[in-house]
Amino acid sequence: MLDGITQRQPIPDELLGPLAECSAWRDDPQALQQSFAEHGYVLLRDALDRNDVLAARKEVFTRLAEVGEIVPPVEEGIASGLSQRQTLASDAGMFWKSVSEGPALRRVTHGPRLRELAGLLFDAPARPHDYLFLRPAPVGNATNLHVDFPFFAGGAAQIVTCWIPLGEIPICDGPLAIVENSHQFEDLLGPIRSARLSADPRGFALAQEAAYQSGASDTLGFLRSRRTRLLSTHFWQGDVVIFGGFTMHGSLDNHSPLGRVRLSVDVRYQPAADRADDPRFFGANPTGAKGGSYGEQKAAQPLGTPWVARQ
Ligand SMILES: O=C(O)CCC(=O)C(=O)O
């Protein structure tokens, strides 16, 4: 059902599948928790206010249009292939922070709806990181497979990542992809469970290695060796995927024939009772995983920058 899919290399049909939809959650929080435990994620259709999501899309693409990267009408998200970001916004990190803190975007990522959904999964009140990843992914972009826990857990015992498509994202535009049953790969998860991202670069390298495993460099080999599949779907505004800190994920390649930029945002939630004092993720000026704040994100670089340089 998913034709012509690539993640740097073509993924054969037998290694692809659809993400499971969790439909019963509205009336039955237990069904939500059971689906999360079974799959390592939940895909909730039409869970967020569509108008809010589209307002966030417009807000972000308007900022990118102001630096010449998106052509009007901005809602379409078509890349110009050009950029004046470096001349018009000389501090890349400050520019990206201001886009990432836009009020319409934050209404979606930090609004009551998402907090409620994360809380249902924890079965306890939830709170979001202040730091988030806004991802305008141009044609050619893909995110390597990895798990989030070592990077983002900080002082929390548990985290979930909420991945939100900001607008429609067909398969050819390179949406989120999840490795089926990866939250049950106990032999791989053992070392990852104890790896936390420390401030020193060696610690970062070790946590990164632990988190990515071989899946980062060889998706096909990894899927085959684990006898598993890569799951994705056509996303719509209003959808959200919430996955656990030990669920392996990345994205498909964006090869939009329209030159459309895939726009999504991902934000981590944790139980509100857990420690929330890690300066990398909390506060008015979170420092980010490597200390570079919003400037260290791939998206802080101009949209036209070739993918390899945007790692
Ligand atoms: O959207 C993507 O390309 C990857 C998302 C991701 O890595 C995350 O949500 O943690």
The ligand as an SDF file (V2000), in Angstrom:
LIG
                    3D

 10  9  0  0  0  0  0  0  0  0999 V2000
   10.1510   14.4260   11.9680 O   0  0  0  0  0  0  0  0  0  0  0  0
   11.2190   13.8580   11.8270 C   0  0  0  0  0  0  0  0  0  0  0  0
   11.8730   13.9210   10.7730 O   0  0  0  0  0  0  0  0  0  0  0  0
   11.8170   13.0470   12.9340 C   0  0  0  0  0  0  0  0  0  0  0  0
   11.0650   13.2020   14.2110 C   0  0  0  0  0  0  0  0  0  0  0  0
   11.8610   12.7800   15.3980 C   0  0  0  0  0  0  0  0  0  0  0  0
   12.9710   12.3360   15.3340 O   0  0  0  0  0  0  0  0  0  0  0  0
   11.2230   12.9200   16.7030 C   0  0  0  0  0  0  0  0  0  0  0  0
   10.0450   13.3030   16.7570 O   0  0  0  0  0  0  0  0  0  0  0  0
   11.8900   12.6260   17.7140 O   0  0  0  0  0  0  0  0  0  0  0  0
  1  2  2  0
  2  3  1  0
  2  4  1  0
  4  5  1  0
  5  6  1  0
  6  7  2  0
  6  8  1  0
  8  9  2  0
  8 10  1  0
M  END
$$$$
